[in-house]
Amino acid sequence: MVNRQQSEDYKNNPNIKWNFTKFLVNRDGEVVGRFEPTANMKSVEEAVAALI
């Protein structure tokens, strides 16, 4: 699930807008999600839960 505050193209857009950008990393060490500082924490929580 991608909301409009989550960077959909994080693999091709390495620019980090702010130092509070959050990266979601799977057990293999791959970045599977990137959330901008303004992202809803509920979205972050749901993405983490999906990996567990």
N, C-alpha and C positions, 0 to 999 in steps of 0.2 A: 504494500500500500504506500503510495507516494502522495504526500500532500504538497501544496504549492510552495511551502517554505522549506522543503527538502530539495537539495540539489539533485535533479534527476540525471545529470550528466557529470557526476563527480569524477569519473575515470578520465574524461577528456578535458575537464576544466579544473586544473590544479589550483586555481586561485582561491585562497582562503580569505574571506571577507573580514573575519574577526577572530581573535584568539580563542573564542569560546565555541568554535565549530566542533561538532561531535562526530567521531567516526565510529562506525560499528564494524567490528572485526570478527570473523567467524573462527572456529577452532583451528582452521588450517592457516590462519594468519592473513586471510584475504579480506580486503575492505569490501563489505557488502552493503554499506549504507553510509550516507553522509548527511548530517543535519545542520542547518544553519543555526546561529544563536537564537533566532526568533521562532524556531520550530516548536510546535506544541509538544510538551514532554510526554503527553499521552501517546503520541505517535512514536516517540523514541521507545517508550516502554513496550508498546505493542511489537515493534520491530525486534527488540531484544527477546521478548517472550517467544517469538516465532523461531528463534534460533536455538532455544533451550530444548 
